[in-house]
Amino acid sequence: MRPPTAASGRRLSRSAEFERVYRQGRSTANRHLVLYTFPNPSTQRPRLGLSVSRKVGGAVERNRVKRLLREAWAATEDQLGPGLDVVVLARPQAGELAEREGLPGMDAALRDLLDRSRLRAPAADDAGDEESDAAPVEAAPVEEASEAKP
């Protein structure tokens, strides 16, 4: 038997824990991932369980998807409250996303689900950067073009 590690208290590992989250929790999905959540007041930090089937790809692809999901989770975990069990199920398209976009793509897919499930408030800098970059660039050329064609 292995000694417990620091990460062991933050991961779902038993089949019964996964089943409880699947059966009694809420789910949110996008093209690449399905997020299942279930409140668990007995935990100090949110716990993560990953489910990546063979439909995603071979062992190398599945391990890459799991590694990227763990990295994306670590970046957002602190923005979630305690007392939450989360299972992330990777759909077959997750392997394509990992190959095409890597960590930024997987991070965006996970953040999208956390935002839509209202577990994480959208960060002000995430939304602010997109609006400040996109709005002035798109608005100015459209106005100039409409004025130039009287």
ABEGO torsion letter per residue (X at the ends): XBBBBAAAAABBABAAAAAAAAAABBBBBBAABBBBBBBBAABABBBBBBBBBAAAEBAAAAAAAAAAAAAAAAAAAAABBBGBBBBBBBBAAAAAAAAAAEAAAAAAAAAAAAAAAGABBBBAAAAAAAAAAAAAAAAAAAAAAAAABX
